[in-house]
C-alpha cells in the first residue's frame, strides 16, 4: 500500500570531497593551493631562466645554479621555522594567514623587478624571501586542519591538501615554464603572473573562518637558535611523532634530489627542452596528487600507518627502475615534447616518475596526519615548525649532496639509483626503531590483500576515553583484523600460546597485546594480565577481549568466561560487542577438515567486522554479551 511518504535511500558514504563545499576547509584549501602554485610559477620560471638563458650572466655551471636555487629557497626554514611556529600558536590563524599573503604580494613585486633587470642577485633575493613566506605559512598550514576537521576527516583533509599542493605544483610548473619560454619578454610575463596569483591568494584568505590561538599567553622567544633547539627537543619526547618527522624529512630529501635534476636530466639524457622539463615535473606532481587522494579510501578514513612502508617500497622500487630505464639514454639534440613522446624508451621513464609520485603520496599523507593527531594541541604548530626545520636541513643537504655527487662523476640516473637505495636503508632503520609501522603494514595487507574486509557500526567505538571491545574468537588473526579496522589503538588480552606463535608474536608484541593463562597453568600470569588490563582502562585506552578464551573448534560461539566482569569491577568502562563473520574455515582458523594454517584455503574471502551499541559496565554480563555478539554475527560464521 502506498503511504504517500518517500522511502529514504541508502545513506551516501561520506567523501573527502565534501570538505570542498564547507567554509571551514575550502577557503584555506584555495589559499594554500594558490600559494603553492605561486611558489612554482616563480621557481620554475627562475630555474628554466637559469638553465637556458643565464649562461652569459654568470660563470657558474647551470646545474650548480639550479641546485643552489633549491638551497636558497629552503635555507630560511632552518632559521625562521621556530618563529613561524610561535606565531601560529600565539595568534589567531586566519588573520595571520592574511598578513602572510600580503607579504607574498610584495615579494612577487621584487621578483618581477629581478626579471626586468635580468639580475640574478635580485631574483635569488626574491627566491629567498619566498622561502621566508613559506616558512611562516607552513606551521599554520598543517596546524589549522585539526582545529576545523574531525578526527576521521584528518586523512581525507590532508590528502586533499597534499593533492592540492602537488596539483598546484603541476599548474604552477606548467604556467611558469610555458610563460617564461614565450619569448624575450617571457620572464616579465612570469613575474606579472606571480603577482596576480599572490593577489588571488590574499582574496581567498579573507574567507577563512576565525581560528582561535591555542596558546595566546605564549612568551615570544626571539633567538631563532635557542627556540629551534627547544622545539626539536620538545618534539623528540614523543618517539613515534619524532620518527614520523624524520620520515617526512627524508621524503623531502628524496623529492628535492629528484626535482632539482629534472632540468638537467631532460636536457642531457632525454634531449628535451623547457617543455619536456615541465612535463616531467607534471608527471611527478600528478602521481603525488593521485596517491594522496587514494589514501583516504585505502586507509578507511583513519590514520593508517600501514601505508607508509607500502609507500617506501614503491619509492625504492621505481627509483631503481628509473635507473634501468634511463642509464643508456644520451641526448644528441634538443627537441620538444613531440620528440620526447615519440621514443618508446621515454614512456618507461614517464611511468616511473608517475609511480614514484603515487607511492610518495601513500608515504607522506599518513605521516602528516599522524603528527597532527598525536601532537599536543597547545604545541602543535611548534612541532610542525620543528618538522619544517628538519625538512629544510634535509633539503639543503640534498642540494649539496647532489652537487658533490654530480661533480664526483655520477650521472643523473646514477644519482636516482643512489637515492632509491638510500631510501630503502632509511626506511628499514625507521621501521626497526618503531615496529608499529611494520605491524600496521602487515595488518593492512591482511585485510586488503589476504581478505576483503567490510565494517559495520564501528562508529560505536568512542573517539576517546576507556572502552572494552569484545568479539568472537574465530582465527589466529582476529586481533590483527580488529586492530586494522578500529580507528583507535586496541590492547588485546589473548591466550599466552597464541601470543607466543612464531611470526604472529611480532605483531602481537608490537600491538602491546597482554598474554594471559588459566589460573591452573600460571596464576601469576593471569593476575598480571588482569592488572595490566585494568591499567589500560585507567589510562583511557581501548581494551580488546575474546571472552570465549580459545579459538572456536566448530565455528560456533562457546561459553563466555567471567574474566571481563572482574576487570570491569576494578575499572568500569563501556563495552562494545563485536562480531567477525566469514573467517571460519580460512587459512588462519580451524575447520571441519583439519587444524589451522595447514592448508591454503579461504584467501580473498569476504569478511565483516560488525560492532553494536555500547553496553554499560553493570549490564555487561557474560550472558548479555554472548547474546549481543551472536546477534551481530548472525548465521555467517
N, C-alpha and C positions, 0 to 999 in steps of 0.2 A: 504494500500500500504506500502511495506517495504522501509523505507527511508535509511536503512543501518546503522542507529545510534542506539546505545544501549539505551534502556529505563531505566532510573535510578529507582532502587527500593526504597522503603521507607527508610528514614534515620534511622540508628541504634541508639537506645537510649543510651546516654552516660552512662557508668558504672564506679563505683569507681575503678574497677579493671584495667581500662585503665591507671590509675596513675602508676601501677606497671611496665609499659613499658617506663616510662619517667624519664629522669635523674634528673629532679627537685624533684622527690619523691623517686624513687626506691633505690638509694644508701643509703639515710638516713633511709628508712624503714629497710633495711637489717642490717644497723649498730645498730639501736635500737633493732631490733629483736635478734641479736646475743648478745647484752649487757644484755637484759632481760633473755635470755636463760642462760647466764653465771652466772648471779645472782642466778638463781635457781638450776643450777648444783651444785654450791658451797654450797648454803644454805641448799638444801635438803640433800646433802651428809653429811653436818655437823649435821643437825637435826637428821637424821637416825643414824649417828655415835653416837650422844649423847644419843638418846633414847634406842639404843640396845647394844652399845658397851662400853659406858663410865662409867658403874656402878662402876668399880674398880678404876677409875681415880679421883673420887670426891665423897664427902659425900652428895652433893646436890641431891634433888629429880629430876628425869629426866623430869617430867612435868614442874617443875620450871625452869630447864635449857633451855628447849625448848622455853618457853615464854620469858626468859631472852635473848635468842639469837635474838628474834624479836626486843626487846628493844634496844639491842646493835647495830643492823643494822640501826635502824631508828633514834637513838639519833643524829648523825651528821646533819640530816636535820634541826634540831632546831637551831644549831649553825652556820652552813655554807651555808644555803639556800640563805641568803642575799648576800653573796659573789658570789654564783653561778648566781644569777640574775644580779648583776652588771657586771660580766664577759660577760654574754650573750648579754647585751645591749651595752657594750663598745667595744667589739672586733668582728672581722669578724668570723662568726659562724663555717664555715667548718674547719678552722684552729684550732679553739678552740676544736672542737669535736675530731680531730685527736690527740691533746695533751692529752685529757681525756682518749682516748683509749690506748695510750702508758702507762699512769698511771695504767690502768686496768691490763695490762700485768705484770707490776711489782707487783701488789697486789696478783695476782694469783701465782706468784713465792713464796711469803710469805705463802700463803695457802698450797701449796704443801709441804713446809718445816714443817708446823704445822702437817699435816697428817703423814709425815715421822717420826717426833719425837713423834707423839701421844701426843701432848701438847695442852691442851685446851686453855691456855693463848694465844699461838701463833695463834691458829685457830680463837679465838674470836677477836684478833687484826686484822687479815685479814678480818673478817666479818665487823668490824667497818670501815676499810679502803674501803671496797666495799660500805658501806653506804656513805662515803665521795665521792666516784666515782659517785654514783647515784645522790647524792645531786648536784654535779656540772653539771651533764648531764641533769637533769630534766628540768630546765628553758629553755635550748637550745632545748630540745626535743619538747616542745609544742610551743615555740615562733617562731621556724623556719617555721612551717607549713603556717601561714598566709602570710609569705613573698614569698612563692612559689606557693600557691594554690589560686584559685579564690574563691570568697565568696560562690558560690554554690557548691564548691568542699570540703568545710571545714568539713561538716558532714561525707562525704564519706572518706576523708583523715583521720579524727580522728577515724572513725570506723575501717579502716584498721590498724591504729596504735594500737588501743586497741585490735583488733583481733590478730594482730601480737604479741603484748605483752603477751597475755594470751595463744596463741599457743606456744610462746617461753617458757612461764612458764610451759606449759604442756611438751614440748620437753625437757627442762632443768630438770624438776622434774623427768621425767621418766629416762632420762640419768643418772642424779645424783644418783637416788635411785637404779637403776639397777647396775651401775658400783661400787658403794660403797659396795653393797651386794654380789659382785662376790667371795669374799674370804678374806683371811688375807691381801692381797695386794690391795683390792678394794679401800680403801681411797687414796692410792698413784695414782691409775689409775684415780680416780675422780679429784685429783689435776692436773694431767697432761692434762686431757681433758679440764679443765677450762683454762689452759694456751693456748691450741690450739684454743679454741673459742675466747679468747681475741685477739689473733693474727689475726684471720679471721675478727673480727670486725674492727680492725685497717685498714686492707686491704680494706674492704668495704667503710670505711670512706674517703679514698683517692679519691673516685669518686664523693663525694658530691660537687655540684657546689658552687661557691663563693656566700656567703650570707652577704651583707654589714651590718656593725654595724648600729644600729638605733640611737645611741647616743655616738659617738666616743669621744665627749668632756666631757663625764661624769667624775666627780671628784670622784675617788675611796675612799670609806669610809671603813676603816679597822676594826672599832669597830663593832663586829657582833651583839651586843645587841642593840645599837642605830640604826643601819641600819635595823635590823629586825623590830624594833618598827616603824621606818619610813615607811617601806614597808607595814606593816599592816595598818597603819593609812591611807596611800595613797589608798590602795585597798578598805578600808571601805567607801571611799567617794562615790563610785558607789554602791548603795544599792543592785541592782539586782546581780551585779558581786560578791559583798561580800557574799551575802547569797548563791549564787551558789558555792562559795568556801567552805562555811560551809557545804553545802550539799555533796560536793565531799569528804571533810574530814570525814564526818560521814560515807560515804561509805567505806573509808579505815579503820575506826574503826570497822565497821561491818565485813569487809573482814578479818581484822587482827585477830579478835576473832575466826572466823571460821577456817581460815587456820592454825593457831597455834595449834589448838586442834586435827587436823586430825591424827597425830601420836598416841596420847593417846587414841583417840576415836576408832581408828582401833584396837588397842591392847586390850583395856579394855572392849569394848562393842561389837565389831564385831568379835573379835577373829582373827584379821588379822595381818600378818607380814608386812615387809617392802614393799612388792609388793602391798598389799592392800592399804597402805598409799599412794603410788604413784598413784594407781587407783582413789582414792578419789580426790586427787589434780587434776588429769587428767580430771575427770568428771566436776569439778567446772570450770576448765580452758576452756574446750570445750563449756560449757554453756555461759561463758562471751564472748568468741570469736564469737559464733553464734549470741548472742544478739547484739553485736557491729556491725556485718556485716548487720544485718537486719535493723539497724537504718536508713540507707540511704533510703531504699525502703519505710519504714514506715513513714518517715518524708518528702518525696517528695523533697529530695535534699535541704532542708532548715534546719535551726536550730530550731527544733521542741521541745519546752519546754513541750508540752503536754505528751511526752513520759516519762518525769521524774516522775510525780505522778503514771503513769501506772507501771513504774519500781518499785517504792517504795511499791506499793500494793503487787506485787509479792514477794518482799524481805521479807515482813512480813508474807504473807500467807504461803509460803513454808518453812520458818523457823519454824513456828508453826507446820506445818505438819511433819517436820523432828523430832520435839519433840515427837509427837504422834507415829511416825514410829519407834523411837529408844529407847523410855523410858523403855521398858521391855526387851531390849537386854542386855545380860551379857555374857562375854566370859568365856568359860570353858577350852579352849585350844587355842593355836596359830597355825593358818594354813595359807595357801596361797590363791591365787586368785580363784582357782578352788572351794575351800570350801566356799568362800565368795559368788560366783555366784550361788552355789547350793542351797542357802537358799532363798526362795521367799521373806521373810521379808526384805532382803538386797536390793532387786530391788526397793522397795519404797524409801529407803534411797538414792539409786543412782539417782532415778528420781528427788527427792527433791533437791539434790546438783546441778544437771544439770539445773533445772528450776531457782534455786536461781542465778546461773551464768547468765542465759539468761536475767532475769529481771534486774540483776546488769548491764548488757550491755546497756539495754534500759535506765537505770537511769544515767549512768556515761558519755556516749558519748555526749549527748546534752549539759550537763553542761560544759564539757571541751570546746566544740565548742562555747558555749555562751561566756565564758570568753575570748577566742581568738577574737571573733567578736566584743565584746563591750568594750574591754580594749583599752586604748590609746596606739598606736603603739610604741611610744617612751619609754613607761614604761611597755610594755607587759611582758618582761622577769622578771622584778622585781615583777610584780603582780603574775606571775606564781610561782616565788620563795616564795612569801608570802603564796600562796596556799600550796606549799610544806612544809613550816614551820607549817602551821595548820595541814596538813596531818600527819606530824611527831608527833606533840603534841597528836593528837587523837590516833595514833597508839601506842605510848608509854603508854598512858593512858589505851588503850585497853589491852595491855600486862599486866600492873599492875592490872587492874580490874579483868582480867581473873584469875590471880594468887590468888588474895584476895578472889574472889567468890568461886573458887575451894577449897581453904583452909577452907572457911566458911562452906563447906559441900555440895555445889551444885554439882550435877553430870554434865557431859558434855552435855547431852541432855537438862538439865535444863538451862545451860548456853546459848545454842542455842535459847531456848524459851525466856529467858530474853532479849537477843539481838534483837530478832524479834519484841517483844512488844515495846522495846525502839525505834526501827526503826519507828514504827507507830506513836509514840508520837513526835519524832523529825520531821518526815515528816509533820505532821499536824501543828506543830509550824511554820515551814518554809512557808508552803502554806498559813497560816493565815497572815504572815508578808508580803508575796509577792503573792497576789491573781492572778498575771499574770500566774503563774504555773498552778493553778487550772483552770483558764479560758481557757488556751491553751489545757488542758486535755479534758475539756468538748467540745471544738471546734473540737479537734482531734477525739473524739468519734463520734461527729455528722457526720463528713464526712467519717468515716471509719466503723462505726457500724450502724448508722441510715440510711445513704445513701452510695451509691457507686459513688465516685467523680472522674471526669476526668477534665483535664485542657487543654486549648489550648492558645498559644500565650502569656503566662504570662511573657515571656522574654521582652515584650514591656513595662513592668513597669520598669523604670530606676533604676539602682542599688543605685543611690544616687541623692540628690537634690530634690527640691519640685516637686510635681506631684499631679494631681487630677484624681481619678478613678470614673467614673460614670457608673451606672448599672440600669437595670430594677428592679422593686421592686415587687417580687412575694410572699415572705413569711416573717414571723417574724424573721427568722434566716438567712436572706440574708447576713447581715453584718458579722455574725459568719462564714458562709461558705466562704465568700471572704477573711476574715482575716485568716482563716485556710489554704488558698491556696497561698496567696501573700507572698513572702519572707519577705518583709519589714512590720513593724507595720503600720496599717492603722487607722486613726482617722476619724470616721464616723459622719456626720451630719444626725440626724434622728428625726422623729416626736416625740414630748415630750411624747405622750401617749404610743407609743411603748417602748420608753426609760424607762418608769416607770412600765412596766409589771412585775408582780411577777416572781421570778426565773431568767428570762431573764435579768432583770435590773442589776443583779450581773455581768453578762457577759459584758453588755454594759458599765457599770461604770468602770470595770476593763480594758476594751479596750480603755478607755478615750473618749467614744462617746460624741458628743455635741448635747444636746437636742435643738430643735427649735420648735416654734409655729407660726402659721399665725399671721400677724400684727393685725388682728381684734380680736384675742384671747389674745395675750400677746405681744405687740410691744416691750417691754423691753427685753423679752427673745429672740425675733427674732434678735434684734440688737446685743445682747450679743453673740448670736451664730455666726453671721456674723463676728464680731470682733475676736472671737476665731478661726474661720476657716481661716481668713487672717493671724492670728498669727502662725497657724500650718504651712502654706506655707512659711511664712517668716523664720521659723526655718529650712526649708529644709526637711520637713516631707511629708508623703503621706496623702492626704485628700480624704475621700470617701463620695460620694453624690448620693442619689437616686432622680433624677430630677423630677420624677412624683409627689413626695411629699406625696404619700399614696400607700398602697398595691393595686394591681390591683384587681378589683372585678370580672373580667371575664377572666383573663389570658392574655389579650391584653395590649399593651403599651398605656398609657394615655398621655396627653399632657405634654411636658417637660416645667417646670416653669423656669422663667428667673433669679432665685436667683443666680445661679452659675456665670452668667455674671457679677453681681455686685461684687462677691468675686474676680473674675479674674481681674476686674478693679482695685481693691485695691492691689492685689498681683498676677501678671501674673505668670502662670505656665502651662506646657504642660498637656493636658487632654487625658487620656487613656480610650476609651469606652470599656465597658464590657457587657456581657450578660449571664444570668443564664438560662439554659434550663433544663426542666424536673421537676422543683419544683412545678409547678401548680398542684393543686389537692392533694398535700401531706398533712400530718397532720398539718404542720405549715403554710399552705396557705389557702386562701379561696377556695371555689369550687362551682360548679353549684348546689350542693346539700346541702350547708349549710355554717356555719361560720368556722373559723379556730379553730383547737385544740378542736374539739367537738367529732370527730370520729377517731378511729385508722385507718389510711389509708396512703398509699404511702411510707411505710417504705421499706428500701432496694432498693428504686428507683435509677436508674442510672441518675445522674445529671451531667451537664457540666458547667464549667465556662470558657468562651471564651473571650479573650482580643484582641483588634485591635491595629493598629498603633497609636502612639501619635498624637494628633492634637494640632497645635499651638494655644495659648490662643485667639488670634484675630479671629481665624476661628471657635472657639468652640461655635457656636450659638446653641440655643435650637433645631432648626430645623435640623441642621447638626448632632448634637449628637443623636437625635432620629433616624435619618436615619441609622447612623452607628450601633447603638445598635440593631435596628430592623434587619439589615443585619446579624449581628453576631448571633442573636437569631434564625433566620430562621423560619421554620414552627413549631418548637417544643416549646411549652410554658413551 
